[in-house]
Amino acid sequence: MSYWAKTYGKGKAKGVAVDENGDIIVVGQKEKDAFVARLDKDGNVKWFRTYGGDKWDIFNDVKIAPNGDIIVAGSSWSFSASDKDVWILRLDSEGNIKWQKTYGGSNADVANAVAIAPNEDIIVAGYTESFGAGDWDVWVLRLDADGNVKWQKTYGGRDGEGAHAIAIADNGDIIVAGYTSSFGAGLADVWVLRLDENGNVKWQKTYGGRDWDRAWSVALADNGDIIVAGYYGATTLDGSGGNVWVLRLPSDGNLPDCDFCRDSSAQITNTNVEVSNTNCEVLSGVRKYQFEIGLIRKRQEWRTEQAPLAVKNSSAQVETIYMEPETQYYRSTHETIMKIPTSETHQKTEPNKLVAKIKIPPRVPIAPLGEGFPSALLSRYEPLEFLGEGGFAKVFKARRKSDGQTVALKIPRIDERTSSLFLKEIAAWYYLNHPNIVKLYKADIFPIPYLEMEYVEGAKIDDKIVRDLDKYPKPVDENTALKLIVGIAEGLKHAHSKGIWHLDLKPLNVLLKRDLTPKITDWGLAKISTRSSLSTNSGYSPLYAAPEQLDEETYGVPDHRTDIYGLGIIFYELLTGKLPYEGYSLGAVVGKILAKDIKPTPPSKINPALAKYDGIFEKLLAKRKEDRYQSIEEFLQALNALEALHKEREELKKSLKETKQTLKKSRSKEEIQKLTREAVEKTAKIALLSARLNDKAELLNALEDLKVYTKENLDELLNAISQVEVMIKEAIPLSDEFVEGLRVLLPRIEKEV
């Protein structure tokens, strides 16, 4: 037996299978196309073919059918119905396509593993964003030998699940292994499901601790035991900082006490794994999602809709590549090891005299393709665009080479003092999974410190792309302001529910999607920025800082209410186009923020139409944390109540108008008296609602209308009118005492009619 290690040009291998004759089938991705290579037992290429279209395509797994056909599974962007779809091809032993199909819905769908059942059905496992109950679910499809769907089901909860491996038991049961964020003990746990041949769950269990745990492979022992391999205790979902983890489970999945032996050179650690039964939702042919109801106070309602599976024939272009592998090391049967020198160019002449040359690129660092893009990351990412630079970091749009996904890369400036803090401070970001929070995919300090995040495309305003709220033109109309601020508030509410505070909330840290959905970014970076000698940031922005961030001795330590203050400043700027405190210098503004006797300028003084928000901002921007809204939920309830009051008043005004029109047409004394009472009652209610909304102009109009209906309370009414006129002139908000006075006066006027 000879042993060898060889390279086959640029690309990556994702799956391997061995044929009965000893040939090795390798699949993966080369450039932007998927590839299949057939090697003999010595690693020599029998044939090497690529399959793809005009976009990115990849093969992740391969199995060999009893008749020698090659079944490959992966994902295709070239032939998808939308984002990327599951892609399955059946090839003959020479790599010729027998059939090729995509399976997917409206979002991203991926096949990570494939297996062949005893009856030669094809079982495919991966994940789907198009169907299911959560962000993404495990997706298992059973196809016949011709690729027709027998059944397809999703398995998941509210958050994210994915399948990476699959195996078929002797009795036809399907063993699926991957990870879950919906169930288990930590951020993500190893998840193993045993399904019957129809996809019904026999059992499903999680194995893991408090961090990121994931299964990448599964195999079955002769006695039916299930062997699962992956990682345990990682700091990120991709496995950074994790430990190699192998579990041997009995066929029922119940793991006995861990007592690993130490008879190998590998370091083996008892994991004390927590095993949990899960109760995932199994769906087929539907998509279950949460639907937001209400503009101010959003409510989440689960809805289910039919999600038809699109099965399409694809049309991959097949290209044969002639290649001679580069041998790196050769081990003979006598254990002699020698390195074979490699040349810069290999060539192979085929019988038809076609000569193909393949140049082996030198293994040296590649020069940056984009200005400032770190060369250390070029092996992982393709830079697409420089998005911007702040005092703390540069940001790039890039394409992840492993799967073609577009991401945002933030390259922070940190030094030795803060490098140890980096992963610790942003660790909480991994816990945040919400539509109004930018998703953090990965953070690492090797090969350089960087953050891989969700790419947020920005909104188009006047033919320009605006990527964050800082550059969005202000002021905005009331409905837009409410949509933005409620979205930001919902994101904060999610974070606060997990004990996570932002502490640097400002428009620059709110990114915008195409439909103006706001997404909060840069969680945990303020402290790192403050401590880094390389940063030109102070860690927070003084113009958006709460008093306690500027003077802890006087106002206390920052906490979740600090974010509520920052939310208030953003809301104020959206509605008015100004900041609540202004001055000729930064020092003057900071002085006003800290001064206990200086209050923010009421929005009504800038725009009288905003008077109803004066009371809201009095609490949002209170100097003392104790005087603010004590939770995001309390703020949203206040906004909701404000909306309800406004709606009630508008309905009353419409009803009053109808009453007055009817009154003009009335002839009988009884009807006139009845309609007059109705008009006075409705006018009084409008007056009180206007007072509660701090709408002094509408209040003044209503009080003026009531003058003709009172004699006994006329002096008191005229005094109230006079006070409102002064408050309008001086831009003074209506006090609680004044509103309570109206509650007493107005019913007395109603009784006079």
N, C-alpha and C positions, 0 to 999 in steps of 0.2 A: 504494500500500500504506500503510495506517495502522498505527501502533503504539500500544499502550495497556498500562496496568497497572491492574488493578482488584481490589478486595477483595469477598468474597462472604459477609460475616458471620463469626461466630466458628467456628473449626474449623481443620483442617489438611488440605492436599491431599497425597496420597502417590503418585499415578500419573496419567499423562495419555496420551491417544492422539488421533490426528487421523483423521477419517473422509475418504473420498474426496471428499465435497462441501465439505471445508474445516471442517466442524464439529469442535469440540474436546470430547472427553469427559474429564472430570476426576473422580477418585475419591479418597476419603479418609475422614475421620471428623469428624462434627459432633456436639458433646456426647458422648453415649455410643453413638450409632448410626453406621453406615457410610452414606456418601452417594455418589450418582452425579449429576453435573451435565452437561447438554448445552448448550454455548455455541455461538453462531454465530461466524464468523471475526472479528467485532468485539468479542467478549466479552459479548454480550447473552445472557441466560439464555433458552433455549428451554424447558427444564424442569429442575427440581432436586428430587431425591427422596432420602429417607432409607430405610434398610433395617435392621431390627434387632428385638431382643426386649427382655427385661427386664434384660439385663446389657450388658456392653461388647461392641461389634462394630466391626470396622474393615476397610476395603478398602485393600490395599497396591499393587495393580497392575491394569491394564486393557488389553485388546486388542480389536480389532474384527475379527470374522469376515468372510469374503468376502461373505456375504449381508447384512451390515450389523448382525448381532447383536453385542451387547456382552458380552464375557466378563470377569468381575471375580473377583479372587482376594484373599483376606485371611484373617482369623481371627474366630472367633465364640466368645464365652463363653456366649451365650444358648442355643445349640442344640448344645453340645458334649456328648460322652459323659462327659467328666470335667472337665479343667482348661479348655483351649481347643483348638479343632479347626480344621484347614484348612477354609475356607468358600469354595465356588465357586458362582457364579450365572451363568446365561445369561439375558440380557435381550434383548427386541426393541429396535428403534431408538427406541422411545418410553419405554423403561425398565420395561416390563411384564415380570414374571418368567415365563420359559418353564420353567426348573427351577432348583432350589437344593439343594445337598447339602453335608453336612459329612463330613470324612474324618479319622479320628483313632483314638487308643488310650487308654491309661490315664493319660497325662500330657499335657504341653503340646505342641501341634503347630501350626506356623505356615506359611502360604504368603506368600512375599515377592515372587514373580514368576510371570508366566504368559506363555506363548507359544502360537502356533497353528502346527501343522505343515502341510506342503503338502497332506496328505490331510485337513486340518481337525480332526485330533486336537488335544486340549488338553494342553499340557505344563505342569506346575506344579512349582515349586521353592521350597524353604524349609528348615526344619529340624524335627527331631522329637526329643522326649524319650521317646516311647512305644516306639520301635523302634530297632534298630541296636546298635552295639558300644560306644559311649562315653557321656559325659554327655549330649551331644546330637549328632546327625549331620545331614549334608545329606540331604534327602529329596526325591526326584524321583518324580512320578506321571505316568503317561500315561493320559489319559482319552479315551474316544470322544466324539463330538459331543453325546451325551446324558448325559455325566458318569459313565459306567460305567468302572471301572478295568480297563485293559488290562495294565498292570504298575506296580509301585511298588517302589522300591529305596532303601536307605540307603547312604551312602558316608561312612566315617569311621574314626577310631582310638579311642584310649583317652580322649582329652579332648574338647574341644568343636569342632564345625564348623557352619557355617551357609552357606546359599546366599542371595544377595541379588538376583542377576540371571540372566537366561537368554536365549539367542538360538538361532535355528535356521539352520543353514547350508543352502546350496542343495541339498546331497546328503542332507538330512534329519538330519545330525548335530546333536547337542544340545550347546551350549556353556554350561557352568554356571560362574558366578563368585561368589566369596564369600571366606571365610577359614577357616583351620585352626589349631588349637592343638596338634594331635597330631603334625603334621609340620612341617618347615621349620626356619628358623634362629632364630626369636625367640619372643616371647610369643604372637604370632599373625601368620601370613603370609597374603598374598593367595594364594588357591587357585583354580586354573582347571582344570576337567576337560572333556575332549572325549569325549562318549558317542556310541555309534551309536544308531540308532532304537529299539533294544531295551534301551537303558540299560547296555550293556556298555562298559567303560572303554577308550577308544583310547589316551589318555594323560592324565596328571594331574601337575601341577607346582605348586610353590610359588615365590613371589617375595617376598623380604623381607629385612629386617635383624633386629636383636636386639629391637626394640620391637614395638609393635602396628601391623600393616599390614592393610588390609582393602579388598576390592573391593566397590563399591556398584552398579556399572553395567557393562554389556558391550554392544558393538555390533560388527557385521561390516562391513568395507569391501567394495567391489565386487570386489576381487581376492582376497577370502577372508581377509585379515588380521583379527586379533581385536584390538579396541580395548577396553581395560579402564581404568576410572576408579575412584579411591577415595582413600585417604590412606596416608601412609608416615611411620614414626617417631613415632607418637602415644604419649603417656604413659598413655592409658587406651584400653579397647576401643571406646569410643564416639567416638574420634578427637580428644580434647582434646590440644592441643599438636602435632598432626600437620601434615604438609604435603600439599597437593593433589598427587595422583600419577596420571599417565596413562601407560599402557604400550601400545605397538603391537607385537603379537606376530605372527609368521608362523603359518600354519595348523597347524604342528606344535608350536607353543608354545615353541620354542627362541629365547630372546631374545639377539640379538647384542650386542656391546659397546655400552654406552650412550654416545651422543655427541649430546646434545640441542643444537639450535641456539638462538640467543638473539635471534630477529628479532621478538619480541613484547615487550610491556611487562611481562609476568608474569615473576617471578623463577623461573628454571628451574635445578634442581640435579641434577647427576649423582648417581644413587642407588647405583651399584655394587651392584646387586641380586644376591642369591644365588639361584640357580635350582636347585631340587632335584626329583628324581623322587620321588613318594610311592608308597606301596603300601597304599592303604586297603582295608578289608574291605567288600565289597559284599554286602549281605544283602537278603532280601525276605521279608516276612511273619513275621519272627522278631524277638525281642528278646534281645540277648546282654548279660549283666550279670555283675558279680562278686558272689559269695555268700560271706559270712563264716562260717567254721567255727571252733568253739572259743570258750569263754568267756574264758579267761585269755589264751592265745596265739592271737590270731585269724589265720587264714590266708585268703587270697583265692583263690577257685576260680571260673574262668569257667564259666558255665552258659548254655545256650541254651534258650529256650522259645518256643512258638508265640505270636505276638502278633496275633490277628485284627484286621484293619482294619474298623472300624465305619463304614459308609457309610449316612448317614441323610438323609432328606428334611427340610429345615428349613422353618420357616414364618414367615419374616420379615414384619413389618408394614411396609407401604409407605406413605409419607406424602409428598404433594406439597407443596413449599414455594414460594410465590410471592415472588420477591425481585428487587429492582433493585440491581445492583452499584454499589458506590461507586467512581467514577473518581478515581484519584489524579493521574495525569499523562496528558497527551495530546500526542503528537508528530505534527505534520502532515508532509506530503510536502516542505514547504519548511523542515523542521528547526526550526520555531518551537515552543518549549516553553512551555506555560503550565499552571498548576495550577488545577484546577477546584474551587471551594469546595464543601465537603460540608455537607449539612444533617444535623441530628440524627436525622431520621426520613424514610425513603423509603416511598412507597406506590405500588402498581400496581393498577389496576382491570382485571379480566378481563371478558370478555363476559357472564359470569353474575353480574356486579355484586359478586362476592366481593372484598372489600378486605382485603389483608394488610399489616400495618405491621411493619417491621423496624427496631428501634432500634439504631443504631450506637453501641456503648459508647465513652465517652471513653477515650483512651489515657493513663490516669494510673495510678499504682501502686494496687494493690488492698489494702485493709486486711486484716490477718491474720485468718484464720478460727479459728485455735486459739491459745491463750495461749502467747506466746513463739515461735510459728512465724514464721520470717523472711518478710517480704512479698516479698523478692527472689526467692524460690523458688516463689511461688504460681502463676506461669505454667507451671511444670513439674510441680508436685505438688499433690495435694489432701490436706491434713492430715486424718488420721483419728483419731489418739489421741496424747496426750502420754504417753510411756512412762517418762520419768524424767530425773533430772538428777544429775550428779556434780560433782566439783570441777573437771572439765576440759571437760565438754560436756553439752548437752541432747540427748535422743533422742526422735524422733517416729516413729510409724507413719504412713505416707503412701501414697497411690496415685499411681503415675507416670502422668501424663496421656497420654503418647505411646502406651501400650499397655494401661493399666489394671492393671499388675502392682503388687501390694502390696510395699513395701520399707520398710526402716528408714533413717531419716535421722539422722545424728549431726552436730550443729552444734558444732564445737569452739571454745573460747575461745583464740584465738591472736593474737599481736601482731606488730609489724613484725619483731621479732627472730626469730620462729619461722615466719613465713609462708613464707619462702624454703625452710625445712626441711620444710615440711608434705608436699609432694608427694614429695620425695626420700625421707623416712623411711618413708612408707607404700607406696612403690613396690613393695617386696618382697611386699606382701600380694597383689598381682595374680598373682604366681607360684603362689599356694597354691590348689589345687583339690582338696579332700578332704572327705569326708562329715562329718568332725569339726572342720572349720574354717568359720567364717562366711565366705560368699563376698562379696568386695568387688566391686561392680559399677562404681563410679565414684568418683573423688575429684577435687575441683577447688577453686580459690580464687576463682573467678568464678561468679556475681556476688558470692558470699561463700564463705568456706571451708566445705566440707561433705563428708561421706562418704555415698554411697548404698550400702547393704549389703543382703544377704539378710535378710528378716524371719523371725525365729525365734519361733514362736507361744507357747512356754512349755508347761509341764506343769500339769495340774489336780491340786491337792493339797487335800483337804478343802474342795472347792467354791471354791477360790481358785486363780488362775493364778500360778504361780511361773515367772518368766522366766529366772532365773539361779541358779547353784549357791549363791550367797551366801545367798539367802532359802530354800533348800531345807532342811526340818527335818533335824537331825542329832542323834545318829548314825543311820546307815541300816543295814539288814541287810547281811550280808556279800556276798550275790549282787549287790545293787544297787550297793554300793560298787565291786565288781570291774567291773561293766558300765560304770560311769561312768569309773573310772580307766583302764581299758583303752582306752576311746574317746578320752579326752584324750591318752593316751600315743601312740595311733596317729596322731592329728593332729600331735603334736609330732614324731613320727618322720618324717612327710612333710615338715614344715618343715625339720627338721634335715638331711634328705637334700639340700635345696637350699641349705644354708648359711645358713638363716634362724633366728634365735633370738627368742623372745618377750620375756623378761626382765621381765615383769610378770605372771607367772602367779598367779592368785588366783581364788577362787570367783566373784567379781563379773565376771570376764572369761570365764566359761564359761556360755554360754547353753544352754537346754534346749528340745528339741523335745517334742512331745506324748508321744512314746514314750520319753522320757528319754534320747534320743541327745544327748550333750554336743557343743557346738560352740564352739571357742575364738575369741574376738573380740579386737579392739583390737591388732592387730599393728603394731608400730613407733610406737605413740603415746606410750610411756613417756618417750622422750627429748624429744619435743616438749612434753609436759606439764611436764617438769622445767624447761625453758628459758623457758616462757611466763610473763610477769609477770601475766597475767590469770588464770592457773590457780591453784586452791587445792590442787592435788595436789603431792606431792613427786616424782612420776614413777613411783614404785613404792610398794607398801604395806609399811612396816617389819615388820608382824606376819608377813608372808609373804616377807620378803626373806631372801636367802642371806647368809652372813657376808661374802662378797666384794663384795656390793652396799653393805655398810655400812662396810667397811674394806678397800679395795683394797691398801693398803700391806702389810697382814698376810696377806691371803688371796688376793691376785691379782686379775686383771681378770675380770669376769663373762664367761661363754661358754655353750656349749650345756649344760654341766653345772649351770649356774645354774637352767635350766628343770627339770632333773631334781630338784633340791632343792625347787623350788616344787611340782612334781608330788607329792613326798613329803609336803609339808605338807597339801595338799588330801586326799590318801589318808588320812593320819593323822586329819584332822578328820572325814572321812566315817565312819570306823570307830569313833572314840572320842567324837565330839561336842566334842572339845577341841583346842586348839592344843598343840604339843609343848613350848612354853615359855610360862609364865604368870607374871604379876607384878602388883604393885599400881599400876604406872605403865608408860608406854611405855618410859621410860628403863631401868626394871628388866628388861623383856623384852629390849630390845636388848642390854643388858649380858650376859644369859644366852646370847643367840645368839652373841655374840662371844667369850665365855669359853671357852678351850680345854679347861678341866677340868670343864665342866658339860655333861652329855649330856641329850638329850631323855628325858622320862619314857617308859619302855617301855610299849607298848599293853597288855601283860599286867598291868601294875600297875593299870590302869583297868578292864580286863575280862579275866580269866584265859583266856577262850575265844579271845582274840586272840594268845595266846602264839606261835603259829606265825609271826606276822608280825614279831616282835621283831627277828630277824636282817635281814629286808628293810629295816626302818626304820633299823637301824644304818648301812646303806650309803646309803640314800636321803638321810638327814639328816646325813651326816658333815660336820664343819666344813670339812675340806680337800677341795677339788674332786677331788684325786687319790685320795681314799678312797671316793668315791661310785661308783655304777655309771657307767661311762665312756660309755655310750650308752643310748638308750631301748630298743634291741634287747636289750641285756644285762639290763636290768630286766625286760622282758617274758619273757625266757628264765627268769629267776629265779622269776617268778610262775608260769610254766608248770611248772617243776620242782616248785614247792611244791604245785601242784594235782595233779601226777602222784604225788608222795609221799603226799598225803592220800588219793587214790583207791586207791593200792596198800595203804595201811594199812586202809582201810575194807573192802577185799576180804579182807585177811588176818583181820580181826576176824570177819567173817562165816564164813570158812572154819574159824577156830579154834572158833567156837561149834558148828559142825556136827561137828567132830572130837570135842569134849567130849561132845556128845550121843551120838555113836556109841560113845565110850569107856565111857559109863555102861551101855550095853546089851551090851557085849562080855563073853564068858565065857572064851575061850581065852587062855592065858598069852602066846602069841606075838602075838596080835592086840592085847592090852592093851599089851604092850611097844612094839609098832610105833606104835600110836596115841599113846602117851605121848611117844615121841620126836617125833612130828609136832607134838603140842601144845607141847612145849618149844621146838622150832625156830620155830614160828609166833609164840609169845609173845616169844621173843628178837628176832625180826624186827620185831614190833610195838614193842618197847621201843626198838630202834635207830631206827626210823622216827619214833617220837614224839620222840626226842631231836633228830633232824635237823629236825623241825618245831617244836622248842622247846616242845612240849606237855608240860609237867612233870607235870601231873595224870595223864595217860594213861601217861607213863613210870613214874611211881611205882606205879601199879596193876600194870603189867606186871612190874616188878622185884619187887614183893611176891609175885606169883604164882610167881616163879621160886625163892623161898626154899626151898620144900619139895623141890626137885630137886637141890640142891647141898649137899655137905659140905666138899669141898676148897676151894671158892671162896666159902664162906659169909661169912667175915669181910670180904672185899673187896666182896661184894654188899651187905652191911649198911652198909658205909662209903659206898657209892654212894647207897644209899637215904637215908642221913643227909644227904648233901650236897644231894640233890634237895629234901628237906624244908626245908633252910635256904634254898635258892634260891627255893622257893615263898614262904616267909615274907618274904624280903627283896626279892622281885620282881627277882631277878637272872637274866638270860638264861643259858642253858647255854653254856659256853665250848666252843671247838673242841677244846681239850685234854681236856675231860670226855667229849665224844662219841667222841674217838679212844680213850680209856680203855675205853669200853663196847665198841668194836669188838674189843678184845683180850679183855675179860672174858667177854662173852656166848658166843662160840664154845667157850671152856673149859667153861662150864656145860653146853652142849649135849653135849659129849663124855662127861660124867659119866653121862648117861642110857643 
